[in-house]
Amino acid sequence: MQIWIDADACPKVIKEILFRAAIRTKTLSGMKLIWHSTAGRTYRVVYRDTLTASWADLSGDIVATASSTSWTDTTSSTVARRFYRVHVLN
């Protein structure tokens, strides 16, 4: 599975906060995404399985409690390739 973080399509604040070092790790339960975060901010993971598909919500709201936040996509084993974005909601 290939994972891409689409920083170019995100607002500047997201690039500055999240995309300095986004990490992904394949685990037994799915693809684990880890990104830099700010405690108290709310994030949401969105995805698409092809470059031409529309972006769709994947996670619910994720409230950061530390300087890095992780979330696992438990549906990633059903596709060969998936593209992710992490949005800052507040």
Backbone as CSV, one residue per row, in Angstrom:
resi,resn,N_x,N_y,N_z,CA_x,CA_y,CA_z,C_x,C_y,C_z
1,MET,0.834,-1.174,0.000,0.000,0.000,0.000,0.876,1.234,0.000
2,GLN,0.526,2.204,-0.817,1.236,3.467,-0.844,0.399,4.521,-0.138
3,ILE,1.039,5.367,0.655,0.362,6.426,1.384,0.955,7.752,0.958
4,TRP,0.109,8.720,0.668,0.555,10.062,0.294,-0.140,11.077,1.177
5,ILE,0.597,12.025,1.697,0.026,13.147,2.429,0.018,14.318,1.460
6,ASP,-1.140,14.833,1.144,-1.308,15.854,0.119,-1.185,17.249,0.729
7,ALA,0.041,17.666,1.017,0.281,18.957,1.672,0.007,20.125,0.736
8,ASP,0.245,19.970,-0.552,0.088,21.087,-1.480,-1.353,21.560,-1.602
9,ALA,-2.296,20.691,-1.358,-3.695,21.056,-1.504,-4.301,21.585,-0.205
10,CYS,-3.500,21.683,0.848,-3.997,22.115,2.152,-3.618,23.570,2.424
11,PRO,-4.401,24.236,3.280,-4.030,25.606,3.664,-2.656,25.664,4.320
12,LYS,-2.033,26.824,4.269,-0.676,27.011,4.778,-0.536,26.594,6.240
13,VAL,-1.522,26.893,7.069,-1.424,26.568,8.487,-1.287,25.064,8.692
14,ILE,-1.958,24.279,7.871,-1.845,22.828,8.002,-0.448,22.382,7.623
15,LYS,0.101,22.934,6.552,1.456,22.575,6.160,2.438,22.866,7.284
16,GLU,2.300,24.024,7.907,3.228,24.418,8.961,3.098,23.541,10.193
17,ILE,1.891,23.170,10.538,1.668,22.409,11.766,1.876,20.914,11.558
18,LEU,1.345,20.379,10.464,1.278,18.938,10.334,2.339,18.284,9.481
19,PHE,2.749,18.933,8.427,3.487,18.214,7.416,5.000,18.336,7.530
20,ARG,5.482,18.837,8.656,6.925,18.815,8.867,7.413,17.380,8.919
21,ALA,6.645,16.520,9.557,6.998,15.097,9.603,5.751,14.282,9.882
22,ALA,5.125,13.807,8.833,3.991,12.895,8.989,4.538,11.486,8.827
23,ILE,4.137,10.615,9.707,4.651,9.251,9.716,3.481,8.306,9.496
24,ARG,3.712,7.255,8.739,2.700,6.227,8.613,3.356,4.885,8.859
25,THR,2.625,4.017,9.532,3.132,2.710,9.898,2.026,1.691,9.687
26,LYS,2.322,0.621,8.969,1.335,-0.441,8.796,1.348,-1.304,10.056
27,THR,0.192,-1.480,10.658,0.061,-2.294,11.861,-0.906,-3.443,11.576
28,LEU,-1.069,-4.328,12.520,-2.028,-5.427,12.354,-3.454,-4.915,12.228
29,SER,-3.748,-3.783,12.837,-5.113,-3.257,12.799,-5.349,-2.283,11.651
30,GLY,-4.299,-1.873,10.920,-4.482,-0.959,9.791,-3.291,-0.029,9.622
31,MET,-3.514,1.069,8.902,-2.462,2.049,8.654,-2.536,3.128,9.735
32,LYS,-1.443,3.262,10.494,-1.392,4.243,11.576,-0.742,5.518,11.053
33,LEU,-1.447,6.644,11.178,-0.933,7.951,10.791,-0.554,8.715,12.046
34,ILE,0.596,9.366,12.026,1.055,10.182,13.155,1.467,11.532,12.587
35,TRP,1.007,12.619,13.205,1.363,13.953,12.728,1.604,14.891,13.899
36,HIS,2.356,15.966,13.611,2.555,17.015,14.611,1.222,17.692,14.857
37,SER,0.951,18.000,16.110,-0.325,18.615,16.454,-0.127,19.638,17.559
38,THR,-1.194,20.358,17.829,-1.225,21.318,18.924,-2.316,20.873,19.884
39,ALA,-1.969,20.702,21.154,-2.946,20.253,22.149,-4.157,21.174,22.151
40,GLY,-5.332,20.577,22.166,-6.577,21.331,22.177,-7.171,21.574,20.799
41,ARG,-6.370,21.437,19.751,-6.900,21.605,18.392,-7.605,20.326,17.953
42,THR,-8.567,20.496,17.057,-9.338,19.366,16.550,-8.943,19.086,15.106
43,TYR,-8.728,17.818,14.797,-8.292,17.373,13.479,-9.268,16.346,12.918
44,ARG,-9.240,16.184,11.607,-10.027,15.134,10.969,-9.231,14.577,9.792
45,VAL,-9.221,13.252,9.666,-8.554,12.582,8.547,-9.579,12.372,7.445
46,VAL,-9.194,12.765,6.222,-10.013,12.504,5.041,-9.182,11.671,4.079
47,TYR,-9.846,11.043,3.115,-9.125,10.145,2.212,-9.783,10.120,0.836
48,ARG,-9.034,9.555,-0.097,-9.575,9.129,-1.376,-8.692,7.991,-1.871
49,ASP,-9.287,7.105,-2.652,-8.553,5.931,-3.115,-7.968,6.099,-4.512
50,THR,-8.391,7.149,-5.223,-7.809,7.481,-6.525,-7.604,8.988,-6.576
51,LEU,-6.764,9.438,-7.497,-6.500,10.873,-7.601,-7.707,11.660,-8.082
52,THR,-8.637,11.020,-8.758,-9.802,11.722,-9.294,-11.037,11.623,-8.402
53,ALA,-10.979,10.815,-7.379,-12.121,10.676,-6.460,-12.250,11.910,-5.578
54,SER,-13.435,12.131,-5.064,-13.656,13.225,-4.112,-13.106,12.822,-2.747
55,TRP,-12.681,13.836,-1.979,-12.226,13.583,-0.615,-13.438,13.267,0.250
56,ALA,-13.290,12.310,1.160,-14.368,11.917,2.062,-13.821,11.792,3.476
57,ASP,-14.673,12.117,4.448,-14.269,11.963,5.844,-13.985,10.500,6.133
58,LEU,-12.945,10.272,6.907,-12.595,8.915,7.309,-12.666,8.777,8.824
59,SER,-12.137,9.746,9.526,-12.188,9.712,10.993,-13.311,10.628,11.465
60,GLY,-13.612,10.530,12.712,-14.430,11.551,13.342,-13.501,12.674,13.778
61,ASP,-13.990,13.573,14.603,-13.133,14.635,15.138,-12.114,14.020,16.101
62,ILE,-10.866,14.457,15.968,-9.771,13.970,16.812,-9.209,15.176,17.546
63,VAL,-9.361,15.225,18.856,-8.849,16.335,19.650,-7.454,15.969,20.146
64,ALA,-6.479,16.780,19.765,-5.094,16.521,20.157,-4.900,16.799,21.642
65,THR,-4.106,15.957,22.285,-3.780,16.146,23.698,-2.291,16.363,23.909
66,ALA,-1.520,16.331,22.810,-0.064,16.467,22.910,0.477,17.056,21.612
67,SER,1.801,17.087,21.497,2.437,17.682,20.318,2.474,16.733,19.119
68,SER,2.058,15.502,19.306,1.845,14.611,18.167,0.566,13.826,18.421
69,THR,-0.098,13.492,17.326,-1.375,12.785,17.411,-1.328,11.629,16.429
70,SER,-1.973,10.530,16.787,-2.031,9.388,15.885,-3.471,8.923,15.738
71,TRP,-3.703,8.275,14.625,-5.013,7.695,14.329,-4.776,6.534,13.376
72,THR,-5.530,5.447,13.532,-5.351,4.267,12.689,-6.544,4.066,11.773
73,ASP,-6.255,3.935,10.483,-7.265,3.637,9.471,-7.442,2.122,9.441
74,THR,-8.511,1.635,10.040,-8.752,0.196,10.111,-9.380,-0.351,8.831
75,THR,-9.688,0.522,7.862,-10.275,0.077,6.594,-9.244,0.013,5.474
76,SER,-7.993,0.321,5.752,-6.976,0.436,4.699,-6.608,-0.894,4.049
77,SER,-6.862,-2.002,4.694,-6.480,-3.295,4.120,-7.359,-3.692,2.940
78,THR,-8.440,-2.974,2.725,-9.367,-3.316,1.638,-9.002,-2.667,0.314
79,VAL,-7.976,-1.808,0.298,-7.600,-1.100,-0.932,-6.091,-1.223,-1.167
80,ALA,-5.691,-1.083,-2.431,-4.277,-1.182,-2.774,-3.535,0.126,-2.532
81,ARG,-4.248,1.243,-2.632,-3.624,2.566,-2.501,-4.636,3.515,-1.874
82,ARG,-4.144,4.400,-1.014,-5.040,5.373,-0.381,-4.283,6.667,-0.170
83,PHE,-4.960,7.794,-0.394,-4.392,9.123,-0.206,-5.082,9.745,1.008
84,TYR,-4.288,10.402,1.866,-4.811,10.995,3.092,-4.521,12.486,3.155
85,ARG,-5.396,13.187,3.848,-5.159,14.559,4.308,-5.587,14.609,5.763
86,VAL,-4.944,15.480,6.511,-5.360,15.738,7.887,-5.766,17.201,7.943
87,HIS,-7.012,17.471,8.288,-7.514,18.832,8.358,-7.518,19.338,9.785
88,VAL,-7.167,20.595,9.967,-7.309,21.265,11.259,-8.681,21.922,11.252
89,LEU,-9.521,21.604,12.217,-10.889,22.136,12.245,-11.024,23.400,13.072
90,ASN,-10.110,23.635,14.006,-10.195,24.864,14.819,-8.813,25.400,15.135
